């Protein structure tokens, strides 16, 4: 006698033999990359909105600046404006001033930042944690705020000159350096030093204190411990912080403007003078393109150094 099949089995069909219950599929078995394909939307479509916004907000204005630099208003060849700007004394002086201020400020920030980070990280004192937190807040301050603070203290009519004239009874005080390149250098070191301290403090927090204890037990003094143990561990953070400060100093505009240093002309100040004061937009665009090229090159160096440092 033939065996009668179960109607429920027959209705399920042959494909039900390999089916998996709905609740048995692991939650993470579906990859994230398969979601757009499942919905029928190609992946490149999701990249269009940010690309369009980036092109309209940044790339298009930058392309206009580059095109203007190759299009002299009075006619001529495409590179005539570059030849004229490169041959001018104002551009060469501005380039030299920009480079030495950026390099000097970077060196000052590295030395001062390393010393302050050492004290905060390894010298116990009340309020060390609060000081470390304040550094994070300081990074959000605008550069002109620090310059205004220095003007209140060391400006021509600042506190230092006021105390000097009140105590000695003279008509004028001795502090007039803020309107010189040294005043700009002091303001940049003051403002950018925390940008070096932040990666240093992060690197010091990862340092194994057992190395310091072993070095101290073997008779090494503080200076030797810093030179042989701490400094090698801090070199990647120093390189990353120094590269970032160098890039930002090359493009700094507010500090130079607010110090009132009329004899200090950097590349950003030269762009401002050519465009706003002289209405020479082609020359301003040429200087801007040079400044952008230098900044992008140094930023690439910063990214390489940061990647090797693990930042």
C-alpha positions, 0 to 999 in steps of 0.5 A: 500500500502506497504511503500517503504524504503529509499535506503540510510537507507537500505544500512546502515544496522541495525548497523548504528542505534547505530553508532556515528559520527566520530567527536563526539568522545571526544579526551581524551576518548581513554586511553593511556594504550590501545594504545599498545594493539591496535597496537598489541604490549604487554606492557612488550616489551616496558620495555625490552630496558631500562632493557637490558641497565641497566643490561649490564651497571650496574647489570652485572659489579656489579654481577662480583664484587660480584662474585669476592669477593666470589672467592679468587684468591689463592683458599679457601672457599667462605667467606675466603676473607671476613674473612681476610678483616674483620679481618684486621686493615686497613679495621676496621680503614677505616670503622671507618674513613669513618663513622666519616667523613660522620657523622661529615660532615653531622652534619656540613652541617646541621648546616651551611646549616640551618644558611645560608638558614635562612639568604638567605630566611628571611634576606633581602639583595641585591643579595639574589636572585642571591645567591639562583641561584648560589646555584643551579649552585654550585650543578653541580660543581665537588668535586675536584674543591672545594678541589683545591680551598681550596688548593690554599688558605690553602695549604702548598704553598697556599695564607694563608701561603704565606701571613704569611711568607711575613708579618712575614718573617718566612720560613714556615706558620702555615696552614697544616691542609688540609692534615689531617682528619680535612682538609677533613672534611672542604672540605666535609662540604664546598662542600656538604652544598648546598645540604642541603640548596637547600631543605631548601630554597624550604621549606622556600618558602612554609612557610606562612609568616603570622605565622611569623608575628603573632609570632612577634606581640605576642612578640616572639624574632627571636630565639624563632620564629626560634625554634618554627615556622621555625624549625618544618617546616624545619625538613623534608627538613633537614632530606632529605638533611642530608640523601643525604649528608650522602650517598654521603660522604660515597662514596666520593673519589675525596676530600680525594684524592685531599687533599693529606691526606695520613693518611686518608683512607676511604672505597673508598680509600681502594678499590683504594689501594687494586685494583690499588696499591696492585693488590689484586682484591678480597680484593678490591671487598670485600671492595666494596661490603661492601661499596655498602651495606652500601650505598644502605641501607642509600639510602633506608633510604633517599628515605623513608625520602624524601617521607615523606618530600614530596621531 
